[in-house]
Amino acid sequence: MKKDNFSKKYGILTLLLVFLLTFSACRQASSSNSEPISEGLAPTKRDKNISFYFGKLLELRHVSKHKIDDEISERAFGLFLKSIDPMKIYFTRQDIDEFSAEYKDRIDDLVKAGDITPAFVIYNRFIQRVCERCEMAHQILNEPLDFNIDEYYVRDKDKLDYPKSEEEVRDRLRKKIKFELLSLEADDRDSKKESDKEDSKTDKDKADKAEKAESTTPTDPPLVRINRRYNSLQKRIKQTTNDDVLECYLTAIANSFDPHSSYMSPKTFENFVIQMRLNLDGIGATLGWEDGYTVVKSIVKGGAADKQGELKVEDRIISVAQDKGPFEDVVDMGLTDVVSKIRGKRGTTVRLEVLPASKKGKKIITIVREKIELEDSAAQSKVFEVGKKADGSPYKVGVIDLPSFYFDMDARSRGDNSGRSTTRDVRKLLQNFVAEKVDACVIDLRFNGGGSLQEVVDLTGLFIETGTVVQVAPSEYGPRKAKSLEDRDPGIEWGGPLVVVTSKFSASASEIFAGAIKDYKRGIIVGDHTTHGKGTVQPLIEIGELLFGILSEKANYGTLKVSIQGFYLPHGESTQLLGVQSDVVLPSLTDVMDGSEADSDYPLRFDKIAPAVDYPTFNYVSPEIIRMLNEKSAERIAKSDDFKRVEKNVKVYKEIKDEKKTPLKREKYFAELDRLDMDKHEKKEYEKLMGMDQKIIRDYYMNEVLDITSDYLEILKANRIEFAKEKSGGFGVSSFFDR
């Protein structure tokens, strides 16, 4: 993904076309006969301008060249409703029929005229229905709930229709509440199991546990938490802003073209930029939201809060004040809004009123904001020992966990190339590996969802001399003029054996890197059967910045992310839908989970182009090498209790997934839960997937990756394969066994 400010090639043409289209659209908007919005949120002139320019840019730039027409209108209508009421519990069938008759085939005409009436009419009704359902939920929670009867909560939204009566609404909500209560009971049960395990540890471990107990929040009963959750939902839905509605509605229209085109409000774009550059001005705490409270989830080491020392994990922030100003209550406030109040210019002061995790009374904490480096989201490394060399010493394998392809967008837009970037960070880690005489390198991309296109080109260049990393072209929908994005920097930072670990959740830039390594035969791919299957390029277009000159003043109109090209691996095939296949497949739950490109609504098609001219292959991988690695790995997996448990869990997961419903009889619910006997590793996988944990852990899965790497080293050694020296070691060729 890259920022596109239209300063070159398409900028002037797009700007001119949008300018010429403005006047006819304004006339259409003034003469439209849309339903007036009588109460609640209403679109402003700014919202209408954003809608109009968004629609024109989407049509002009999207790779499919699809028009915003009746087909897109019908898709957008369905996606908008799906995004706000996925389980069909708020709207009734009467609501949907009313909206459908009025808007289902008119969204295209209205958005092109800058008219976003449907978004606000539907969303105002949604707010009304959420408040009604919350009141109903409190009534249900005050009544006895029977967990001894055989009934089910349907998880498959496609099997649900909208409720036709209030009785059906109430029954569906009652089952949802029972499901939520059972889920909290299960969480509490798991926590107690962990606590019991801790109690069985040594005296020293018990002392550590007692010291840690101060930062553990005692949990309220599930009934209390669910009541509070619906209270919070009712309050938060009333805090919905125009930008929230606009982002949801315009993204539904963009998603009607493909799953990766979207609209980002100014606030969302700001958070995206922070995530890409890995630094911000603030206090250095990761926050979460639990049943109405903003909860401290982690403290950034070396950050402002860490240095100040009073704020602890699991503290709940209940109000915020700027410097010496008044405190503002933030209980039940949306997490994004709370975060924006706590962030601020470095050197300024923020005061937090918190309920400590120990529940020893409220306290006020004063913190001076600083520049915070988000190190947990950056590339990390660790060196492990595995196997044995001929002299009896172990092989040293360096593992790099790479959560995304990040870079400092602001610095790069200023022409400053010294900003934080994936390539710069990984280069340092690789240079450390060379200095430590590491024998092989593992790049872990299992939870890497992508990022900057330029960064993946630069990063791949650290492992190859020169050549095409990826090709970009307008896909089968446009002219077949492919452009090669190449590594032109001779020399490499890591010349030794390379293993890349992927999963179904390795997407976009991750797939480019893994695909290029595979095409060059530069290393082996280990993990799930295939990666995510995203093969499209999306630049970021700041709408207000683009239109400065047409508008009377520069305005923050948010950002359009639009698929303008497909990307193709050096051998010419796209990763779209198919992804990058692993050379060695390891059993895992992620392999069978939904979430690939093919599972999305309206994905673009797979296609291919001619192979690149310049991608010289190495002799580091062959069918025979892959065969031998698979045989050795299969032997270990067959003997591994851990992998046997994973394979059993995969089977059970598929069965439960196919049932598409969850029992609400307590005995059956917990019996089904116990069938899926996940251990700490699988829970860690989910935590990493949710961005909660980016640590390198040597568990059974990583052990198998390391064993495969050790096998790879032995096979290469037996075949006397020679590798190019790194830049730090001079040019030429030498055996990596000289390390």
MARPAKOL-418084 format. One record per residue (C-alpha): z, y, x; residue number from 0. Coordinates in steps of 0.5 Angstrom, whole numbers, always signed. Example, Ala and Ser with C-alpha at 12.3 -4.5 7.8 and 13.67 -1.06 7.14 Angstrom:
BEGIN
- pz, py, px, num
- +16, -9, +25, 0 $
- +14, -2, +27, 1 $
***
This chain:
BEGIN
- pz, py, px, num
- +0, +0, +0, 0 $
- -2, +7, +3, 1 $
- -1, +14, +1, 2 $
- -8, +17, -1, 3 $
- -8, +25, -2, 4 $
- -15, +25, -3, 5 $
- -16, +30, +3, 6 $
- -22, +26, +5, 7 $
- -28, +21, +2, 8 $
- -26, +21, -5, 9 $
- -22, +27, -6, 10 $
- -27, +33, -8, 11 $
- -31, +29, -12, 12 $
- -25, +26, -16, 13 $
- -22, +33, -17, 14 $
- -29, +36, -19, 15 $
- -30, +30, -24, 16 $
- -23, +31, -27, 17 $
- -24, +39, -27, 18 $
- -30, +38, -31, 19 $
- -27, +33, -36, 20 $
- -21, +38, -38, 21 $
- -24, +42, -43, 22 $
- -27, +37, -48, 23 $
- -20, +33, -47, 24 $
- -16, +40, -49, 25 $
- -21, +41, -55, 26 $
- -20, +34, -57, 27 $
- -12, +34, -56, 28 $
- -12, +41, -61, 29 $
- -16, +37, -66, 30 $
- -12, +30, -66, 31 $
- -9, +28, -73, 32 $
- -3, +24, -69, 33 $
- +4, +23, -73, 34 $
- +9, +29, -72, 35 $
- +15, +27, -68, 36 $
- +21, +29, -73, 37 $
- +27, +28, -69, 38 $
- +29, +25, -62, 39 $
- +25, +26, -56, 40 $
- +18, +29, -56, 41 $
- +13, +30, -51, 42 $
- +12, +37, -48, 43 $
- +6, +40, -45, 44 $
- +8, +38, -38, 45 $
- +8, +31, -41, 46 $
- +1, +32, -44, 47 $
- -2, +34, -38, 48 $
- +1, +28, -34, 49 $
- -2, +23, -39, 50 $
- -9, +27, -39, 51 $
- -10, +27, -32, 52 $
- -7, +20, -31, 53 $
- -12, +17, -36, 54 $
- -18, +20, -32, 55 $
- -16, +18, -25, 56 $
- -14, +11, -28, 57 $
- -21, +10, -30, 58 $
- -25, +14, -24, 59 $
- -21, +10, -19, 60 $
- -19, +3, -21, 61 $
- -23, -3, -18, 62 $
- -25, -6, -24, 63 $
- -29, +0, -27, 64 $
- -26, -1, -34, 65 $
- -26, +4, -39, 66 $
- -20, +6, -43, 67 $
- -22, +3, -49, 68 $
- -20, -1, -55, 69 $
- -19, -7, -51, 70 $
- -14, -3, -46, 71 $
- -11, +0, -52, 72 $
- -9, -7, -55, 73 $
- -7, -9, -49, 74 $
- -3, -3, -47, 75 $
- +0, -3, -54, 76 $
- +3, -10, -53, 77 $
- +5, -9, -46, 78 $
- +9, -3, -48, 79 $
- +13, -7, -54, 80 $
- +14, -13, -49, 81 $
- +17, -8, -43, 82 $
- +22, -5, -48, 83 $
- +24, -11, -53, 84 $
- +22, -17, -49, 85 $
- +26, -22, -53, 86 $
- +24, -19, -60, 87 $
- +31, -17, -62, 88 $
- +31, -10, -63, 89 $
- +25, -8, -67, 90 $
- +23, -12, -74, 91 $
- +17, -15, -76, 92 $
- +16, -9, -81, 93 $
- +17, -4, -75, 94 $
- +11, -8, -71, 95 $
- +7, -8, -77, 96 $
- +8, +0, -78, 97 $
- +6, +1, -71, 98 $
- +0, -3, -70, 99 $
- -3, +0, -76, 100 $
- -2, +7, -74, 101 $
- -3, +6, -66, 102 $
- -6, -1, -64, 103 $
- -13, +1, -63, 104 $
- -12, +9, -62, 105 $
- -8, +9, -56, 106 $
- -15, +9, -52, 107 $
- -17, +15, -56, 108 $
- -10, +19, -56, 109 $
- -9, +18, -48, 110 $
- -16, +21, -46, 111 $
- -14, +27, -50, 112 $
- -7, +28, -47, 113 $
- -4, +26, -54, 114 $
- +2, +21, -52, 115 $
- +5, +21, -59, 116 $
- +5, +13, -60, 117 $
- +10, +13, -54, 118 $
- +15, +18, -57, 119 $
- +15, +15, -64, 120 $
- +16, +8, -62, 121 $
- +21, +10, -57, 122 $
- +25, +14, -62, 123 $
- +25, +8, -66, 124 $
- +27, +4, -61, 125 $
- +33, +8, -59, 126 $
- +35, +8, -66, 127 $
- +35, +0, -67, 128 $
- +39, -1, -60, 129 $
- +44, +3, -63, 130 $
- +44, -1, -70, 131 $
- +44, -7, -66, 132 $
- +50, -5, -61, 133 $
- +54, -3, -68, 134 $
- +52, -10, -70, 135 $
- +54, -13, -64, 136 $
- +61, -10, -64, 137 $
- +62, -13, -71, 138 $
- +60, -20, -69, 139 $
- +65, -20, -63, 140 $
- +70, -18, -68, 141 $
- +69, -25, -72, 142 $
- +70, -32, -70, 143 $
- +65, -35, -66, 144 $
- +64, -43, -66, 145 $
- +62, -46, -60, 146 $
- +62, -53, -62, 147 $
- +56, -53, -67, 148 $
- +49, -55, -64, 149 $
- +45, -49, -64, 150 $
- +40, -46, -59, 151 $
- +38, -39, -55, 152 $
- +31, -39, -55, 153 $
- +29, -36, -48, 154 $
- +21, -37, -48, 155 $
- +20, -30, -51, 156 $
- +12, -32, -53, 157 $
- +15, -37, -58, 158 $
- +19, -32, -62, 159 $
- +16, -27, -67, 160 $
- +20, -21, -69, 161 $
- +25, -22, -74, 162 $
- +23, -21, -81, 163 $
- +30, -19, -84, 164 $
- +37, -16, -83, 165 $
- +40, -23, -83, 166 $
- +35, -26, -78, 167 $
- +36, -20, -74, 168 $
- +44, -22, -74, 169 $
- +43, -29, -73, 170 $
- +39, -28, -67, 171 $
- +44, -23, -64, 172 $
- +49, -27, -65, 173 $
- +46, -33, -61, 174 $
- +45, -28, -56, 175 $
- +52, -26, -55, 176 $
- +54, -33, -55, 177 $
- +49, -34, -49, 178 $
- +52, -28, -46, 179 $
- +59, -30, -47, 180 $
- +58, -37, -44, 181 $
- +54, -34, -38, 182 $
- +60, -30, -36, 183 $
- +65, -36, -37, 184 $
- +60, -40, -32, 185 $
- +61, -34, -27, 186 $
- +68, -34, -28, 187 $
- +69, -42, -27, 188 $
- +64, -41, -21, 189 $
- +69, -36, -18, 190 $
- +75, -40, -19, 191 $
- +72, -46, -16, 192 $
- +70, -42, -10, 193 $
- +78, -39, -10, 194 $
- +80, -47, -10, 195 $
- +76, -48, -4, 196 $
- +79, -42, +0, 197 $
- +86, -45, -2, 198 $
- +84, -51, +2, 199 $
- +83, -48, +8, 200 $
- +87, -47, +14, 201 $
- +93, -42, +14, 202 $
- +89, -37, +18, 203 $
- +84, -37, +13, 204 $
- +89, -36, +8, 205 $
- +91, -30, +11, 206 $
- +84, -27, +12, 207 $
- +84, -29, +4, 208 $
- +90, -25, +3, 209 $
- +88, -19, +7, 210 $
- +81, -19, +3, 211 $
- +84, -20, -4, 212 $
- +86, -12, -4, 213 $
- +78, -11, -5, 214 $
- +77, -16, -10, 215 $
- +77, -14, -18, 216 $
- +81, -18, -23, 217 $
- +76, -19, -28, 218 $
- +77, -18, -36, 219 $
- +76, -23, -41, 220 $
- +69, -25, -43, 221 $
- +70, -22, -50, 222 $
- +72, -15, -47, 223 $
- +66, -15, -42, 224 $
- +61, -16, -47, 225 $
- +64, -11, -52, 226 $
- +64, -6, -46, 227 $
- +57, -8, -44, 228 $
- +54, -6, -51, 229 $
- +58, +0, -51, 230 $
- +55, +2, -45, 231 $
- +48, +0, -47, 232 $
- +49, +5, -53, 233 $
- +51, +11, -49, 234 $
- +46, +10, -44, 235 $
- +40, +9, -49, 236 $
- +42, +16, -51, 237 $
- +41, +19, -44, 238 $
- +34, +17, -44, 239 $
- +29, +22, -42, 240 $
- +22, +24, -43, 241 $
- +20, +22, -36, 242 $
- +23, +15, -37, 243 $
- +19, +14, -44, 244 $
- +13, +17, -40, 245 $
- +14, +12, -34, 246 $
- +14, +6, -39, 247 $
- +8, +8, -43, 248 $
- +3, +10, -38, 249 $
- +5, +4, -34, 250 $
- +4, -1, -40, 251 $
- -3, +3, -40, 252 $
- -4, +2, -32, 253 $
- -2, -5, -33, 254 $
- -7, -7, -38, 255 $
- -12, -6, -32, 256 $
- -8, -10, -27, 257 $
- -1, -12, -26, 258 $
- +0, -7, -20, 259 $
- -3, -1, -23, 260 $
- +3, +4, -25, 261 $
- +6, +11, -26, 262 $
- +12, +13, -22, 263 $
- +16, +19, -25, 264 $
- +18, +24, -20, 265 $
- +25, +20, -19, 266 $
- +22, +13, -18, 267 $
- +17, +16, -13, 268 $
- +23, +19, -9, 269 $
- +27, +13, -9, 270 $
- +20, +9, -7, 271 $
- +19, +14, -1, 272 $
- +27, +13, +1, 273 $
- +26, +5, +1, 274 $
- +19, +6, +5, 275 $
- +22, +10, +11, 276 $
- +29, +7, +11, 277 $
- +34, +13, +11, 278 $
- +36, +18, +6, 279 $
- +42, +23, +6, 280 $
- +48, +21, +3, 281 $
- +55, +17, +3, 282 $
- +52, +10, +6, 283 $
- +54, +6, +0, 284 $
- +50, +1, -4, 285 $
- +52, +1, -11, 286 $
- +51, -3, -17, 287 $
- +52, -3, -25, 288 $
- +57, -7, -29, 289 $
- +59, -7, -36, 290 $
- +59, +1, -36, 291 $
- +61, +2, -29, 292 $
- +58, +4, -22, 293 $
- +61, -1, -17, 294 $
- +61, -1, -10, 295 $
- +57, -7, -7, 296 $
- +57, -6, +0, 297 $
- +58, +0, +5, 298 $
- +53, +2, +10, 299 $
- +56, +0, +17, 300 $
- +57, +7, +21, 301 $
- +55, +11, +15, 302 $
- +59, +17, +12, 303 $
- +63, +12, +7, 304 $
- +65, +7, +13, 305 $
- +67, +13, +18, 306 $
- +71, +16, +12, 307 $
- +74, +9, +11, 308 $
- +77, +10, +4, 309 $
- +72, +7, -1, 310 $
- +72, +0, -1, 311 $
- +67, -6, -4, 312 $
- +68, -7, -11, 313 $
- +71, +0, -12, 314 $
- +69, +3, -19, 315 $
- +66, +10, -19, 316 $
- +68, +14, -25, 317 $
- +67, +21, -24, 318 $
- +63, +25, -19, 319 $
- +64, +33, -16, 320 $
- +60, +37, -12, 321 $
- +64, +40, -6, 322 $
- +69, +44, -10, 323 $
- +66, +44, -17, 324 $
- +68, +40, -23, 325 $
- +68, +33, -24, 326 $
- +63, +30, -28, 327 $
- +64, +23, -32, 328 $
- +59, +18, -30, 329 $
- +62, +12, -34, 330 $
- +56, +9, -38, 331 $
- +51, +13, -34, 332 $
- +45, +10, -32, 333 $
- +46, +8, -25, 334 $
- +40, +12, -22, 335 $
- +43, +18, -25, 336 $
- +49, +17, -22, 337 $
- +46, +15, -15, 338 $
- +42, +22, -15, 339 $
- +49, +26, -16, 340 $
- +52, +22, -10, 341 $
- +46, +23, -6, 342 $
- +45, +30, -3, 343 $
- +44, +34, +3, 344 $
- +47, +32, +10, 345 $
- +53, +36, +11, 346 $
- +55, +38, +4, 347 $
- +61, +35, +1, 348 $
- +61, +30, -5, 349 $
- +68, +28, -8, 350 $
- +69, +21, -12, 351 $
- +74, +19, -17, 352 $
- +75, +12, -17, 353 $
- +78, +6, -20, 354 $
- +80, +2, -13, 355 $
- +78, -5, -13, 356 $
- +86, -7, -13, 357 $
- +87, -3, -19, 358 $
- +93, +1, -16, 359 $
- +91, +7, -20, 360 $
- +86, +13, -19, 361 $
- +84, +16, -13, 362 $
- +80, +22, -11, 363 $
- +75, +21, -4, 364 $
- +72, +26, -1, 365 $
- +66, +25, +4, 366 $
- +61, +29, +8, 367 $
- +54, +27, +7, 368 $
- +50, +24, +13, 369 $
- +43, +22, +15, 370 $
- +44, +14, +13, 371 $
- +40, +9, +16, 372 $
- +38, +3, +11, 373 $
- +39, -2, +17, 374 $
- +40, -8, +12, 375 $
- +33, -7, +9, 376 $
- +30, -7, +16, 377 $
- +27, -12, +21, 378 $
- +33, -16, +24, 379 $
- +33, -22, +29, 380 $
- +37, -28, +32, 381 $
- +36, -33, +37, 382 $
- +38, -40, +36, 383 $
- +38, -46, +40, 384 $
- +35, -53, +38, 385 $
- +32, -59, +41, 386 $
- +32, -61, +48, 387 $
- +27, -59, +54, 388 $
- +25, -64, +60, 389 $
- +31, -61, +64, 390 $
- +36, -62, +58, 391 $
- +37, -55, +56, 392 $
- +35, -53, +49, 393 $
- +29, -49, +47, 394 $
- +31, -42, +45, 395 $
- +28, -40, +38, 396 $
- +28, -32, +36, 397 $
- +28, -31, +28, 398 $
- +26, -25, +25, 399 $
- +27, -23, +18, 400 $
- +22, -18, +15, 401 $
- +24, -16, +8, 402 $
- +18, -11, +7, 403 $
- +13, -7, +11, 404 $
- +16, +0, +11, 405 $
- +14, +6, +14, 406 $
- +16, +14, +14, 407 $
- +11, +17, +9, 408 $
- +14, +24, +10, 409 $
- +13, +23, +18, 410 $
- +6, +20, +18, 411 $
- +4, +26, +13, 412 $
- +6, +31, +18, 413 $
- +2, +27, +23, 414 $
- +9, +25, +26, 415 $
- +8, +18, +29, 416 $
- +15, +17, +31, 417 $
- +18, +16, +24, 418 $
- +21, +9, +23, 419 $
- +16, +3, +22, 420 $
- +16, -4, +21, 421 $
- +11, -5, +28, 422 $
- +16, +0, +32, 423 $
- +22, -4, +30, 424 $
- +19, -11, +31, 425 $
- +16, -9, +37, 426 $
- +23, -8, +40, 427 $
- +25, -15, +38, 428 $
- +19, -18, +41, 429 $
- +21, -15, +47, 430 $
- +28, -17, +47, 431 $
- +25, -24, +46, 432 $
- +21, -24, +52, 433 $
- +27, -21, +56, 434 $
- +31, -27, +54, 435 $
- +26, -32, +55, 436 $
- +25, -34, +48, 437 $
- +21, -40, +47, 438 $
- +18, -39, +40, 439 $
- +18, -34, +35, 440 $
- +19, -35, +27, 441 $
- +17, -29, +23, 442 $
- +21, -30, +16, 443 $
- +17, -27, +10, 444 $
- +20, -31, +4, 445 $
- +23, -25, +1, 446 $
- +18, -20, +3, 447 $
- +14, -17, -3, 448 $
- +9, -13, +2, 449 $
- +9, -5, +3, 450 $
- +4, -1, +8, 451 $
- -3, -4, +9, 452 $
- -3, +0, +16, 453 $
- +3, -3, +18, 454 $
- +1, -10, +17, 455 $
- -5, -9, +21, 456 $
- -1, -6, +27, 457 $
- +4, -11, +26, 458 $
- -1, -17, +27, 459 $
- -4, -13, +33, 460 $
- +3, -15, +36, 461 $
- +1, -22, +36, 462 $
- -7, -22, +38, 463 $
- -11, -19, +43, 464 $
- -16, -15, +38, 465 $
- -20, -17, +32, 466 $
- -21, -16, +25, 467 $
- -14, -17, +21, 468 $
- -16, -16, +14, 469 $
- -23, -13, +10, 470 $
- -22, -9, +4, 471 $
- -28, -8, -1, 472 $
- -29, -6, -8, 473 $
- -28, -13, -10, 474 $
- -34, -17, -15, 475 $
- -33, -11, -19, 476 $
- -37, -6, -15, 477 $
- -42, -5, -9, 478 $
- -40, -11, -4, 479 $
- -39, -6, +2, 480 $
- -33, -9, +6, 481 $
- -29, -5, +11, 482 $
- -26, -9, +17, 483 $
- -19, -6, +19, 484 $
- -18, -8, +26, 485 $
- -13, -9, +31, 486 $
- -16, -5, +37, 487 $
- -10, -5, +42, 488 $
- -12, -10, +47, 489 $
- -6, -14, +50, 490 $
- +0, -17, +46, 491 $
- +8, -16, +45, 492 $
- +9, -24, +44, 493 $
- +4, -29, +47, 494 $
- +8, -35, +45, 495 $
- +8, -40, +40, 496 $
- +9, -37, +33, 497 $
- +11, -40, +26, 498 $
- +11, -36, +20, 499 $
- +15, -38, +14, 500 $
- +13, -36, +7, 501 $
- +15, -37, -1, 502 $
- +12, -36, -7, 503 $
- +15, -29, -7, 504 $
- +11, -27, +0, 505 $
- +6, -22, -3, 506 $
- +1, -17, -1, 507 $
- +2, -15, +6, 508 $
- +6, -21, +7, 509 $
- +0, -25, +5, 510 $
- -5, -21, +10, 511 $
- +0, -22, +16, 512 $
- +0, -30, +14, 513 $
- -7, -31, +13, 514 $
- -9, -27, +19, 515 $
- -5, -31, +23, 516 $
- -8, -38, +20, 517 $
- -15, -35, +20, 518 $
- -14, -34, +28, 519 $
- -10, -41, +29, 520 $
- -5, -36, +32, 521 $
- +1, -40, +29, 522 $
- +3, -45, +23, 523 $
- +5, -43, +16, 524 $
- +11, -46, +13, 525 $
- +15, -46, +7, 526 $
- +12, -46, -1, 527 $
- +6, -49, -3, 528 $
- +3, -42, -3, 529 $
- +4, -35, -3, 530 $
- +5, -30, -9, 531 $
- -3, -29, -10, 532 $
- -4, -21, -10, 533 $
- -10, -19, -6, 534 $
- -11, -12, -8, 535 $
- -10, -5, -5, 536 $
- -6, +1, -9, 537 $
- -6, +8, -6, 538 $
- -1, +13, -8, 539 $
- -4, +19, -12, 540 $
- +1, +25, -13, 541 $
- -2, +28, -19, 542 $
- +1, +35, -18, 543 $
- -1, +35, -11, 544 $
- -8, +33, -13, 545 $
- -9, +38, -18, 546 $
- -6, +44, -15, 547 $
- -12, +49, -16, 548 $
- -14, +47, -23, 549 $
- -7, +48, -25, 550 $
- -4, +55, -25, 551 $
- +2, +52, -20, 552 $
- +3, +46, -16, 553 $
- +7, +41, -21, 554 $
- +11, +35, -20, 555 $
- +7, +30, -24, 556 $
- +9, +24, -21, 557 $
- +5, +19, -18, 558 $
- -1, +14, -20, 559 $
- -1, +7, -16, 560 $
- -8, +4, -18, 561 $
- -12, -2, -15, 562 $
- -18, +1, -12, 563 $
- -20, -5, -7, 564 $
- -19, -12, -6, 565 $
- -17, -15, +1, 566 $
- -20, -21, +4, 567 $
- -18, -25, +10, 568 $
- -22, -25, +16, 569 $
- -26, -31, +14, 570 $
- -28, -28, +7, 571 $
- -23, -31, +2, 572 $
- -19, -26, -2, 573 $
- -11, -28, -3, 574 $
- -12, -26, -10, 575 $
- -9, -32, -15, 576 $
- -9, -37, -9, 577 $
- -5, -34, -4, 578 $
- -4, -37, +3, 579 $
- -3, -44, +3, 580 $
- +3, -47, +8, 581 $
- +1, -52, +13, 582 $
- +8, -55, +13, 583 $
- +11, -55, +6, 584 $
- +18, -55, +5, 585 $
- +22, -57, -2, 586 $
- +25, -51, -5, 587 $
- +27, -48, -12, 588 $
- +22, -42, -11, 589 $
- +16, -46, -11, 590 $
- +17, -48, -18, 591 $
- +19, -41, -21, 592 $
- +15, -37, -25, 593 $
- +13, -30, -21, 594 $
- +6, -31, -18, 595 $
- +0, -27, -19, 596 $
- -3, -32, -24, 597 $
- +4, -32, -28, 598 $
- +2, -24, -29, 599 $
- -1, -21, -35, 600 $
- -8, -19, -34, 601 $
- -9, -21, -27, 602 $
- -16, -19, -23, 603 $
- -20, -25, -21, 604 $
- -21, -29, -15, 605 $
- -27, -28, -11, 606 $
- -30, -28, -3, 607 $
- -34, -24, +1, 608 $
- -38, -25, +8, 609 $
- -33, -27, +14, 610 $
- -32, -22, +19, 611 $
- -36, -22, +25, 612 $
- -30, -20, +30, 613 $
- -24, -25, +29, 614 $
- -24, -30, +35, 615 $
- -20, -36, +34, 616 $
- -15, -39, +39, 617 $
- -13, -47, +40, 618 $
- -6, -46, +38, 619 $
- -7, -50, +31, 620 $
- -11, -56, +29, 621 $
- -11, -61, +24, 622 $
- -8, -66, +28, 623 $
- -2, -62, +30, 624 $
- -1, -60, +23, 625 $
- -1, -68, +21, 626 $
- +4, -69, +27, 627 $
- +8, -64, +24, 628 $
- +8, -66, +17, 629 $
- +10, -73, +19, 630 $
- +16, -71, +23, 631 $
- +18, -66, +18, 632 $
- +17, -71, +12, 633 $
- +22, -76, +16, 634 $
- +27, -71, +17, 635 $
- +27, -69, +10, 636 $
- +27, -76, +7, 637 $
- +34, -77, +11, 638 $
- +37, -70, +9, 639 $
- +42, -70, +3, 640 $
- +41, -63, +3, 641 $
- +33, -64, +1, 642 $
- +35, -69, -3, 643 $
- +39, -65, -8, 644 $
- +34, -59, -8, 645 $
- +29, -64, -10, 646 $
- +33, -67, -15, 647 $
- +35, -59, -17, 648 $
- +27, -58, -18, 649 $
- +26, -64, -22, 650 $
- +32, -61, -27, 651 $
- +30, -54, -27, 652 $
- +23, -56, -29, 653 $
- +26, -60, -35, 654 $
- +30, -54, -37, 655 $
- +24, -50, -36, 656 $
- +20, -54, -40, 657 $
- +25, -54, -46, 658 $
- +25, -46, -46, 659 $
- +32, -46, -50, 660 $
- +39, -46, -48, 661 $
- +44, -50, -52, 662 $
- +50, -46, -55, 663 $
- +55, -52, -56, 664 $
- +60, -50, -50, 665 $
- +60, -58, -48, 666 $
- +52, -58, -48, 667 $
- +52, -51, -44, 668 $
- +56, -53, -38, 669 $
- +53, -60, -38, 670 $
- +46, -57, -37, 671 $
- +49, -52, -32, 672 $
- +52, -58, -28, 673 $
- +46, -62, -28, 674 $
- +43, -56, -24, 675 $
- +48, -57, -18, 676 $
- +46, -51, -14, 677 $
- +49, -50, -7, 678 $
- +51, -43, -3, 679 $
- +44, -44, +0, 680 $
- +40, -43, -6, 681 $
- +45, -38, -9, 682 $
- +43, -34, -2, 683 $
- +36, -35, -4, 684 $
- +37, -31, -11, 685 $
- +41, -26, -7, 686 $
- +35, -25, -2, 687 $
- +30, -25, -8, 688 $
- +34, -19, -11, 689 $
- +35, -15, -5, 690 $
- +43, -17, -5, 691 $
- +43, -20, +2, 692 $
- +38, -20, +8, 693 $
- +42, -24, +13, 694 $
- +39, -29, +18, 695 $
- +43, -36, +16, 696 $
- +42, -42, +19, 697 $
- +43, -47, +13, 698 $
- +39, -53, +12, 699 $
- +33, -50, +11, 700 $
- +33, -46, +17, 701 $
- +35, -52, +21, 702 $
- +28, -55, +18, 703 $
- +24, -49, +20, 704 $
- +27, -49, +27, 705 $
- +26, -57, +28, 706 $
- +19, -56, +26, 707 $
- +19, -50, +31, 708 $
- +22, -55, +36, 709 $
- +16, -61, +34, 710 $
- +11, -55, +35, 711 $
- +13, -54, +42, 712 $
- +13, -61, +44, 713 $
- +6, -62, +42, 714 $
- +4, -56, +45, 715 $
- +7, -58, +51, 716 $
- +4, -65, +51, 717 $
- -3, -62, +50, 718 $
- -2, -57, +56, 719 $
- -4, -51, +51, 720 $
- -3, -44, +55, 721 $
- -2, -38, +52, 722 $
- -3, -30, +54, 723 $
- +2, -26, +57, 724 $
- +5, -21, +54, 725 $
- +4, -13, +56, 726 $
- +11, -13, +59, 727 $
- +9, -19, +63, 728 $
- +2, -17, +65, 729 $
- -5, -19, +63, 730 $
- -8, -26, +64, 731 $
- -6, -33, +62, 732 $
- +0, -37, +63, 733 $
- +4, -43, +60, 734 $
- +9, -41, +56, 735 $
- +13, -46, +59, 736 $
- +14, -42, +65, 737 $
- +19, -38, +61, 738 $
***
